[in-house]
Structure formats: structure tokens, C-alpha cells
Amino acid sequence: GVHTKIIAGLYTTDDHSIGELSMFPGIMAQTVSLCPQIDVMLGDALYSNRKICSIADEYGITPYFLPKTNATFRSKGVASWKTMLYGFVDDTQSWMEQYHMRSISESVNSMIKRKMPTKIRKKLPQRKKTEENLKINMHNLRQYSYLRHTNPEMIKDYRELYLK
């Protein structure tokens, strides 16, 4: 997330024919289940399409995806698409301020590479997946510990989450 830099949704695959967009619905469901208070989704032009906007809309999330150069205002049944584009055109400066929060969440990639610079060494697909998940979990634990001491109001007590 933008404020916590904790990764809430993850999907990995060895199949290079599967693109990021096909993984989006599953990652979105994971993210919403772990962060139900999410209200804004930020993304680059790859995610700027009506299908992705409608998925975000299903969860009540406002999309901020950088519009492609050939984007049109035709909503084709996706109200959040039109709202997003009109927000971009009507007040570009404040829309871009919101959109550029994305660079904060993108810094997570460099944080992981800085702390764990070695590449994935495993060869078997299941072991590669395990190693990738461990990297993400180590990052999340580090961030959780950091936030617990610096901004305890930003995180929930683990007892509330797991000891119900």
C-alpha cells in the first residue's frame, strides 16, 4: 500500500504467456480481503481499460489508471471509466497528484531488491514460487515491525486479526 508499503496481493507464475492483466482479479480479491479499507487503486496505462475499472468498481474502489493516448469517453456500461477520465480532464493537476502516489508504492520493488539483491535461485516451479513468497513475506514482516514502532496507529493488532 501507499502508506504502509506492505504487499497485500501476490500472484506468481512461470508461464510467461500469462500477462499481468489476467492476474488482476485474483490479486484484487486478495488485496481487498487483507485491506478492506482500500478506497483507491493506482496503476499505469496497462491497467487503463474498462474491464479493470469495472473490477475495481465491484469492490467500491476508485480507479486512477493513467489513460492511454487513444482512450475515449464511451463508458460502455462502466461508470467508473467515465468518472476517471472526466476527473483526469477536468482537474488534471489534482488527479495527477493522486496518481503519483503510485511512485511511493512502486518504491517497494526497490526496497525488496536492496534488502534481498540475489535473484531467485530455485529451478523447480513450486520452489521458485515458495522463494518468491518468502521474499515478500520477509519484506512484509520487516515493514510490519517498522510500522509497529513508528506508526502503531496504522496497523491493526495481530490479536484482532487472528485470535477471534
N, C-alpha and C positions, 0 to 999 in steps of 0.2 A: 504494500500500500504506500501511498504518497507520504503519510505521516509516520508510519511505523517502520517502513522498509522490510516488512515481513511478507514472505511469499505465501499467498493463500491458495492458489490453484496451480497444479502442475500436471503435465501430461508429457510423457516421452515416448518415442518410438524409434525403431531402427529403419522403418520403411520410409525412405526418402520421397516416395510418391505421395505421401500424406502431407498436405500442407497445413499451415497454422490455422487457417480458417476452419478446416474440418474439425480441429480440436477445440475450437472456441466454445461450443455449447457445453461440453463436459467441464472445461476449466471454469466457465462462468458459474455452473451449478456448484462446483467445489468452493469457489470464492464466496458466493452468496451464503452457502451453508456455514462457512467459517467466519464470515464478516457480514452478518445480516444488516448492519447499519450502513453498508455501502450505498451511496446515492449517485455517484458519478463514475463513468467509465471513460478512460482516456485511451486513445490509440492513434496510430499513424494512418496514412491513407490506405494501407492494406485492409483495414477494418471498415473503411468508409463505404459500406453498402447497406442496402435496405434489410437484408436478411439478418445481419449482425445487429443493426439498430433495433429490429423487432425482437431479437433475443434479449437485448438489454432492456427493452421496454417491458417485456414479460415479467421481469423482476422489479420493475418500477425504478430503473436506473436511467439517469440522463446520459446519453452518449455524447462524447466530444471526440469525434474522429475527424482528422484533417480531411476536408473534402478533396476529391480528385479534381483535376482540371476539367474533366468532361461531365461533372456532376450536374444533374438537373433538379429542379424543384418538384418534379412529379413524385408524389409520395407513394403512389401505387399501394395504398392501404396501410402504410407505415407512418403514423402521425409524427413519431419522434424524428424521422428522417427530415421532414419538412421543418419541424421546430429547430433541429440542429442547424440546418442550412440557413434559415432566416436569422437565427442567433448569430451565426458567423457573418452574414451580410449586414445586418442592422447595427451591430456593435462589435466590429471585428477586434478592436483592441482588448476589450474585456473578455471576449471569447478566447482570444489567443493567450491571455493571462491564465485563464483556467486550463487551457490545453497544455501550456508549457509546464504545468505541474508534472506532466508526464516525464520530463527530463529527470526529476527527482526519483521517480520510481525506476527509471532506466539506469540510474546510478547503482542499483542493486547488482546488476550484472558485473560492473567493475569491482564492486565490493567483494563479490564471490571470487572473481579472478585474482584479486590482490591477496586475499587470505588463503586461497587454495589454487595456486597457479598451475599445478600439474594437470595434465589432460586426463580424461577417462582412460584407464589402462586396461580395463577388462575387455575381453573379446566376445564372450557369450552374451547374447541379448539380455537375458534375465539378470546377469551380474552387472552389466552396464547400467541397466535401469536401477538396480539397487545402489550402485555407486553414485549415480546422479541424484537419487532421492536422499542419500546420506549427506551429500554436499548441501542440498537445500535445507535439510533438517538441521545441520550444523550451523548454517547461516541463521536460520530462524531462532535457534536456541541462543546464539550469540546476541541477536537483536533483542530477544525477549529479556535476557539478563541485563542488557544495557538499559532498556526502557524501564525495567522494574526498579532500577536505582535512580535513573534520571527523571523519568516521567511516569510515576506509578499510576497516575490517573488515566493514562492512555491505554492501559491493558487491564484485562479482567483477571481476577484472582483465579488461579487454576482450579481451586476448590469449587468455585461456582460452575466451572465448565465440566469437571469430571466427577465430582462427588455429589451427584444429585440423587 
